Amino acid sequence: MNDVKNLVNHIIAACQEKKAKNIVTIDLSELPGAICKYFVICDGNTPMQVSAISDEIINSVKKKVQDRPITTDGLREARWVGIDYGTVIVHVFIPELRDFYDLEHLWADAKLERIPDID
């Protein structure tokens, strides 16, 4: 579990590096049948920022944790990018799509942690 938490912490740091907003972690490790151990969700103001945040996560985790995503989806339009590390799935949204899909409330029985924005 320490490896998973370490990965989550590096993902959060990468999000903060590119000024991601409204970062939330969702701990799914106690839920039977969950598809991963953690979700990390954040948003960028524009598709360009969503792309920059996503690239920073991929490059930073590759460099610091020596881990690569299993798959990445959504980079072309950069409105909702999903980055799947197996145990951790990252969602980087533009605000409108994040509000629409409201992933945080789909997992109401999981532990949610809001990470303060860095200005």
N, C-alpha and C positions, 0 to 999 in steps of 0.2 A: 504493500500500500504506500510505502514511502516513495517508491519510484513514481507512482501515479500522482501523488501530491507534489513531488518535485516537478513533474511535467506540467501540472496545473499552474504552479507558481511561475515557471518560465513563460508559459503562455500569457499569464496575466501581465508579467513584466513587459513582454513584447507588445501587448495591447496598449499599455500605458506609454510605451516609448513613442507610439504613433498617435497619442492623444485620443484613444478610443474613449467613448463615453458609456455610462451606465453598464459597467462590467458586473456580471453576475455569475457566480458558480452555483451549480446545482449538483449536490452530492446524491447520486443514485445508487451508491454502493450497498445500501441496506434494502433496496427494493428488489424483490424477486422478479426475474424475467426482464430486467432493464437491459437495454442494448449496450450500455457502457457504464463506467464507474462515475464519470463526471461529464456535465455539459459546462462549457464556458461560453457565455453569450455577451456580446457587446455591440455597439453601433458606431458607425462613422457617419459624418454629416452628408457625404456625397459618395457616389460610386468610386471616385478617385481615392478618397480616404479609405473606403472599404477595401479597395485593392491594396493600398499601401499597408494597412493593418495586417491583412492576410499574408502578404509577402514577408512582412517583418516576423510574423509568427513562424512561418515555414522556415525562413532562413535562420532565425535565432535558435529555434529548437534543434535544427540540424547541426548548428555550430556548437551549442552549449550542452545539449543532451544526447547528441549523436542519434537522433531519431527522425525518421521521415514519415510523413502521413501515408496511410494506406491508400487514401484517395482524397481528392479535392474536387469540389464542384462549385460552379457559379462564378468563376474568375472572369469569364468573358464579359458578362454584364455587370458584375460586381455590385449587385443590389442585395444579394444574400449569398454569402460564401460559406460553404460547409467544409471543414477540414477534419478528417477522421483519423485519429491516432489509435483506434481500437479501444483503448480504455478511456480515452477522452475525445469528445467530439466538440469542436469549436464552431460557433455560428456567429458570423460577422454580418450585420444587417445595416441597411439604411433605415432611419427611424420609422418611416411609414410602414415598411414590411414587418419590422419587428412588432409594431403595435398591432398590425393585422393578424399575424400568426400567434402572438402572445404565448410563446413556448414556456415561459416561466409558470404560467398557470395550468399548463397541461400536467405538470408534475407537482401538484399541490402537496402531496404527502412526502416529498423529498426535502432535504435540508437546503435552503437557499441562503446564499451569502452575497450581499451587495458590497462591492469593492468601491471605495471612495474615488471619485474622479481626481485626476491630477491636472491642475490648471497651469 
